[in-house]
């Protein structure tokens, strides 16, 4: 299948942005004690450092669905595509709980098992593989219905006085539970409830046909979709009734009132979260081919090897976090990985100021350029079966 540059360009851009959030998560001086979108404690700069990265996960999941559609159309083989999606889905879930979880926590005892974006994409691939016989238009309607209606679930549960079983709860809302020997303190965290993200993937799959349009028509359509999504976001958000569990409020000044207005819920992704971020994504897709050549060249390097970049960049960031702790005077005995704090102490101040986070982010992205360029070239020049899964 011939790759569409606009998809890889936009995917590369959001992956570069994604690294900023992960550097902040692991290395910012206040990341263990402060929520960057808490308007009572945050600053506009810190808020936007977190908020801009909201674009990453929905774009990543949406384009994963789009790529499946384009691959399916190219192969025109339902059995082969289904088999590949099922294998890749289970493989991604396995990677999440092994390679990724270790890279995030450096905890050989795996005291925290985190179900995050890689696993939710894997879950989406499995479900999509089972639904491939259904027309893409119907899958798109199902996906849109999930995104539009899922914010009704809390009202239904409360009004009917329902008590959902933990397994069902974990599919629709963030969830944490101990597992195994209670003395070992192990916990499973469902950070990315898969139902809503499946909705995004199904919409991405159904939107794959738009990428088959001639470039000018595709651009015009994407501008319309992107602008319409943003207008809907503003209208629904202004009403302040439905679409996000966190309502906006007047704040101490106009800047913080604006922050409250755009402070939408990611866990799980609300309707307004999806309208805002997917609207921006469609506009990026519309203009991707017209970006400056340098931007396109750099973004393509990362966008062509998303899983490779995703896994490696966590290991790089975490190694740099340990080096930072040593540089700040911590000894090896003071670095505790089983606590879920990435080796950092919650009691002794450590970490980097926000300007240092930006410098470290640029450094991380820069040092990964050549490895990603090499792997992208290797993947393009070789047909090894295992390359399909990385």
N, C-alpha and C positions, 0 to 999 in steps of 0.2 A: 504494500500500500504506500502510495506517495504521501509523505507527510505534508500537512498544511503549515507553512511557516507561521501564520498568524496564531495558531494554537500554541506552538512551541514558544513563540515570542512572549505571549501573555503568560503562559505557564512559567517561563523563565523569570519574568518580572516579579510575579507573585512569590516565587521561591526565593528570590533575592530579598524581598521584603520580609518573608517569613523568618529568615535568619535573624533579623533585628529583634523580633519578639522572643526568640529562643535565647539569644544572648542576654536580653533583658531578664528573662525568667531565671536563668542560671547565675547571672553575674551582677545584677543591679543591687545596690546597697539596700534598697527597701523591698526587694521582690518577695522576700519571705514573710514580711509583716504588713505590706500595704497592697491593696488592690488598685491598680492604676486607673480604673474607671470609677472609683469611689469619689464622688464630687466633694465630699467633705474633707478629703485629705490630699487629693491629687493636685497637680498643676496642669495647665493647658498643654505644655510640652510633653509631660509624661502621659497624659490622656491620649494625645494623638499618636504617641509612640506605640501604644497598645492598639488604638482604634484602627489605624491604617492597616494593621496586620489582620484585621477581621476579613479582609478581602481574600486572604489566601486559601483557607479551607474550602469555602463554597466554590471558588474558582477551580481548585484542584479536583473536587468531587464532580462538579458539573462537566469539566473537560474529560474526566475519566469516562463518564457516560457517553460523551460525544465521540471519543476515540473508539469505544466499543462499537458504536453504530457504524462508523466509517470502515472499521476493520471487517465487520459483519457484511457490509455491502460489497466490499472488495472481494472477500472470500466466497460469498454466496453459498456458504456451507453451514447449516444450522448445527449439525452434530459436532463438527470440529470447533466451531465458535463456542458452543455450550461447554464442551469438554475443557477448552482452554480457560474459560471464565471460572468454572468450578475449581480447577486446579490452581489457578492464580489467586482466587479468592481465599482458599484454605492456606495457600502459601503466604499470603499477606498477613493473615491472622497469626500464623505461626511466627513470622518475622516480628510482628508487633510484640508478642509475649516473650521473645527471646532476644534477638539482636537489638531491636529498638529499645525495649525496656532496660536492657543492660547498659546501652549507650546513654540513656537518660539518667539512670540512677547510679551506675557503677556498683551495683549491689549484687554480689555473687549469690546472696541468699534469696534474692527476688522477693523481698518482703512486701513490695508494692507491685501489683500487676495492673497495668493501665491499659484500658481499651480506648485507643485514641483514633486519630484520623486514618492511619494505615489499616487498622482492623476494620473500621467502619466502611472503608472502600472495599476491603475484601468481602465483607458481608454483603455489600451492594452488588459486587460481581456475582456472588453465588445466587442471590435472588434474581438478578437480571438474567443470568444464564438459564435459570428455570423458567423464566417468563418470555424467552426469545420468540416463541411462536405467536405471541400476542402482537398485533400491529403496533408500530411505534407511536402512532397517534393515540391509541388507547393507553399505552404506557405513559405518554405525556400527560394525559388527562388524570390518570391515577396519581402521578407525581405532583401535578398542580393541586389536586384535591388534598393531598397530604399537607402541602405547604400552606394552603389557604385555611384548612379546617383544624389543623392539629392544635392550635391555640384554644380551641373550644374544649379540649379534653379536661383541663383543670376545672372548668365550670361544671362539666358533666359529673366528674368525680365528686365534687363538693355538693352539688345540688341533689345527687342521688345517694349521698352518704356511702359511697363505694370505698372498699378497701382492696386495692389491686394487689395481687401476689407480687413478690419481689422480682420474679423473672419478667413479668409483663411491665412492671415499673421501669426496669432497667432498659427496656427498649424504647421508652418514650421520654425519660427524664434522667438527669445525672443521678448516679446511684453508687454507694459504697458499702461494702460488707466484708467482715472478717472471713477468712477461710483457713482450713487446715487446723493444725495444732494451735489453740489460742495462746499458748505460752510463747509462741514464736512471733506473734504480732503481725501476721501477714494480712494484707487487705487487698481486695479487688475493687477497682474504681472504674465505673462506666462513665468516662468523661464525654464520650461522643455517642449518645443514644442513637442507634442506627435507623430508626424509623424516619425521622425528618431528613437525615442525610441521604437515605434511599430515595426520598422524594426529589431531592436535588439531582441525584444521579439519573433518575428516570426522565426528568425534564431535560437533562443534558443529552441523554440518549435520543429522545424524540426530536431535539433541536439539531441533531446531526444532519438532517436533510437540508437544513439551511446552509450548511457548509458546502453543499453540492451546487449551490447557485453560482452564477457568474459573479465575479468580484465586485462589480459596481452595484448590482442588485443586492448582494449580500451585505455590503457596507450600508446601503440605504436602509435595509431591513433591521440591521443591528442597531443603527442609530435610533430608529423608531422604537424598538423594543427597549433599549437602554433608557431613553428619555421617558417612555411611558412608565417603566418600572419606578423611576425616580419621582415622577409626578404622583404616582399612586402612593409611594412612600410618604411624600410630604402631606398629601391629603389625608391619608389614614392616620398618620402620626399626629397631625394637627387636631383631629377629632378626639384623640386620647382616650379611646374606648376599647378598641380591639387591635390585635396584631402583635402585641408585645406585653409580657407580664409586668415590665417596668415602665410605668407611666412617666411622662416628662412633667417637670414643674418649673415655675419661675425660681431663679436662683439669685445670688447676691449681685450679679451684674449680667449684662447682655452676653458676654462670652460664656459664662457658665450656664446660662439658660440655653444657649445654642448647644453646648456640650450635652446637657440633659436631653435635648430634643433628638440628638443623633446617638444617644447612648442606648443602643439596642442590645438584645439578649442573644448570646451565642450558644449557651448551653441550656437547653437545646436551641438550635437556630429558629428564631421566631419568624413569622411572616414578614415583619418589617425588616429584620436582619437580612432576609433573602432578597427582598425588593431592593434594598439599598445596595448591597454588595454585588448581586447579580446584575443590577442595572449598570453599575460602574464597570463590571466585567464585560458586558456587551459593548459598551462604548470603547473600551480598550481593544476588543476584538475588531471593532469597526475601523479603527485607525491604526492598528498594529503595523500594517504593511507600509504606512507612511511615516513611521518613526524614523528618527535619525539612524543612519547606517550603523554607527557605533553602538547605539542602544540595541538594535536588532542583532548585531553580531554577538554582543555579550550575552543578551538574554537567550539566544538560541543555544549557546553552549550549555547553560543550565537546564533549559526547558526540554532538551532532547534526552536528558538522563535524570528524570525526576526522582526515581526511587534511590538510585546511587547517591545523588546529592543529598537527599533527605536523611539517609542513614549516616553517611560520612560526616555531614556537618554537625550532627549531634555529638559524635565522638570528638571532633575537633574542639567544639565549644566546651565540652566537659573537661577535656585535657587542659584547656586554657584556664578553666575555672580552678582546677587543682593547682596549676602553676601560680595563679593569682593568690590563692590561699597561702602557699608557701612564701610568696613574696611579701605577704602581709603579716608574716611572723608565726603562722600556724605550724605546728609540728604534725607529723603523720598520725600520731596517737589522738590528735584533736579532730581529725577528719573522719567523720562517721557517715558512711553511705547508707546504712540500713534505715536511717530515720526518714528518708524521702526528701531530704533538704539538699541533695546533690553534693553532699560532703561538707556543706557549710554549717556553721553554728548559728542557732537562733538566739543565743544569749550574748554573744560577743560580736560587736559590729564588724562587718566585713563586706566586701563587694566594691563595685565601681560606681562613681557618680554617673548621671545620665549622659554627660558629654563623653565620658570614657566608654560607655556602652556603644555609642555611635562609632567611635574610633575602632573598637573591637569588632563591631559588625562589619565595617569596611575591610578590616584585616581578614576576617574569616571568609568572606565572600571572595576576596582577592586570592587567598592561598588555595582555594578550591577550584579556581578557574582552570589551571593546567590539568589537574586530575580529571575534571569533568570533560575537558576538551579531548584528553587522551581516551577516556572510556567511551565517549560518543563516537570517536573515530574507530575504535576497536569494535564497537557494536555494529557500526555501519558496514565494516569490512568483513565481518565473520557471521556465520550462520549457526553457531552452537545453540543447541536446544535450550540451555540454561539461560541464555541471554534474553529469552522471551519473558523471564520472570524477574528481571532486574531493571 
